[in-house]
Amino acid sequence: MMDWGPVLVSLVLFVLLSPGLLFQVPGHHRCIEFGNFKTSGASIFIHSLLYFGLICVFLLVVKLHLRLGS
């Protein structure tokens, strides 16, 4: 059996935590900006830390698994 949980969690978090897509921390004019489709080096760093932390929580602590196949 193949475990698709880590793949799907990684994909969803990558899309949702792309800087500037839904939100950007830190923003250009405010601390948090929503949907501005812009990014910066600091924003990429903060979003990658958020991504790493959430991946660790979902895969190591929660142990999310999705098994597909026969």
C-alpha positions as CSV (number, residue, x, y, z in Angstrom):
1,M,0.0,0.0,0.0
2,M,1.1,3.5,-0.7
3,D,0.8,6.3,1.9
4,W,-0.4,9.5,0.2
5,G,-0.9,11.5,3.4
6,P,2.5,13.2,3.4
7,V,2.3,14.0,-0.3
8,L,-1.2,15.6,0.0
9,V,-0.3,17.5,3.1
10,S,2.9,18.8,1.6
11,L,1.1,19.9,-1.6
12,V,-1.7,21.7,0.1
13,L,0.6,23.5,2.6
14,F,2.9,24.5,-0.3
15,V,0.1,26.1,-2.3
16,L,-1.6,27.7,0.7
17,L,1.7,29.1,2.2
18,S,3.1,30.5,-1.0
19,P,4.0,34.1,0.0
20,G,1.5,36.6,-1.3
21,L,-1.1,34.1,-2.4
22,L,-3.4,34.2,0.6
23,F,-1.3,36.3,3.0
24,Q,2.2,37.7,3.3
25,V,4.1,38.0,6.6
26,P,5.8,40.5,6.8
27,G,4.0,42.7,4.3
28,H,5.4,45.7,2.4
29,H,3.2,48.2,4.2
30,R,1.7,46.3,7.1
31,C,2.7,43.4,9.3
32,I,0.3,41.0,7.5
33,E,-1.1,41.7,4.0
34,F,-3.7,39.6,2.3
35,G,-3.8,38.6,-1.4
36,N,-1.3,41.1,-2.7
37,F,0.7,38.6,-5.0
38,K,4.0,40.2,-4.0
39,T,6.9,38.7,-2.1
40,S,10.2,39.6,-0.4
41,G,13.2,37.7,1.0
42,A,12.0,38.1,4.6
43,S,8.5,36.9,3.5
44,I,10.0,33.8,1.8
45,F,12.0,33.0,5.0
46,I,9.0,33.4,7.3
47,H,6.7,31.3,5.1
48,S,9.3,28.5,4.8
49,L,9.6,28.4,8.6
50,L,5.8,28.2,8.9
51,Y,5.8,25.4,6.2
52,F,8.5,23.4,8.0
53,G,6.7,23.8,11.4
54,L,3.3,22.7,10.0
55,I,4.8,19.8,8.1
56,C,6.4,18.6,11.3
57,V,3.2,18.9,13.2
58,F,1.0,17.1,10.6
59,L,3.5,14.3,9.8
60,L,5.3,13.7,13.1
61,V,2.9,14.7,15.8
62,V,-0.5,14.0,14.2
63,K,0.8,11.1,12.1
64,L,-1.6,11.8,9.3
65,H,-1.9,8.9,6.8
66,L,-4.0,8.3,3.7
67,R,-3.7,4.9,2.3
68,L,-5.0,4.3,-1.2
69,G,-4.9,1.2,-3.3
70,S,-5.8,-2.5,-2.9
